[in-house]
Amino acid sequence: MEAMVALRVAIVGSGPAGIYTAEALIKQCPEPVEVDVLERLPTPYGLVRYGVAPDHTSIKSIADYLRRVLETPGVRFLGGIELGSDVSVDDLMACYDAVVYCTGAMIDRHLGIPGEDLPGSVAATDFVNWYCGHPDVPPEAFSLDTEDVVVIGVGNVAVDVVRIMAKTADELRRTDVPEDVLARLAASRVRRIHMIGRRGPKHAKFTLKELRELGELPSADVLTLPGEVKVEPEDLASLSRQVRGNVDVLRSWSERVPAGRQRRLDLRFWLRPVEILGGSRVEGVRLERTRLEGGRVVGTGEFETIPAGMVVRSVGYQSVALAGVPFDTASMTVPNIAGKISDRQYVAGWLKRGPTGVIGTNKSDAAETVRGLLAETVPGTARLRLDDVLDARGVVPVTYQDWLAIEAAEAGLATALDRGARVKLVGRGAMLAACGRIAQPAPQSPS
């Protein structure tokens, strides 16, 4: 009896969207299936490893679920493989019956105002990558050598940024923050943080849990202005329970008296940045008072300036185009119908729908894409093996066993530094050394 040909699928991206897609393929396909999860970094888990704040350990625990998927028979992790550099779309189409792109949304949206490119004006994604130990952003990228910082945005990412800035290094010591980053946080000169929202408190995007957590920081006074958090009783009654909770918390902070803590955080509303000021680097932000008119934010012609040596822009994420894959620059997504791009090519996650939802939203999104893929894809289309293509080019992928060695090295570093369960290694060199792929670099020293 002739052996059944296994369906072979490549998934580009090993964040939640990619791994949920692998899980859906294993669960939905009644026949044999081989799934290769390709990742340009040496490490899996994407946003869970490099986007979730280090002090949010309960959210980071989702990595345990994603780990089980990668350890499922039929699923392979291939790290250190970049689309457009190590392999092309044509290579993947020759090696797999179908390809699913799941690379997420990796850059910040721009403000589109003068001074945005001044030194000291930074994207929230870069700052988050920095404190999360992303290999693309080295520890020396940020020094926090200014007393005043403006964070533009009132979503959960902005809340994470200001919370990490407001905490002391001792409060973060038991997390997985890289040692060199922790040393820079310990040396931070930041004393006052201004968080700016274009609309009012009922329009803010943060969750109630994160907001309350911000107000409980032992090392920072967290305050609002009464006039900026005022909501009329008739409006309050129409709000959802979540939003009403946010408004109640924000209004209560307007009654606080500063206690003289190490740092101060001011949450400001009804202000929009119109210019980032400075000569050779950021010196302040010019803001215009706003109001709603027909549901749209409009300026009132009233301005104020906040002196600051650093501005963090946190007004949303967007995806970037992949080499050889169609891309819509208006929506910043890959054009698709229920996840299908074209014959044998599919997309899932933020690259498919934009940066919406929470981590778990990617699960149903991936399931939709996989249903269409399985309904249309015929096993046996692939002619080549990716391993042979990579061998011919001298490209050696990081295996799942290599990743486990990296994890073990991070656990060992945490023990040596007496810092908790894990301390992240920074840089591809340190990671590859941990799994024996290159010579061991100089050891990281305690701060």
Summary of the structure (lengths in Angstrom):
residues: 447
radius of gyration: 23.5
end to end distance: 64.4
largest distance: 80.5
contacts: 1474
relative contact order: 0.18
helix: 35%
strand: 22%
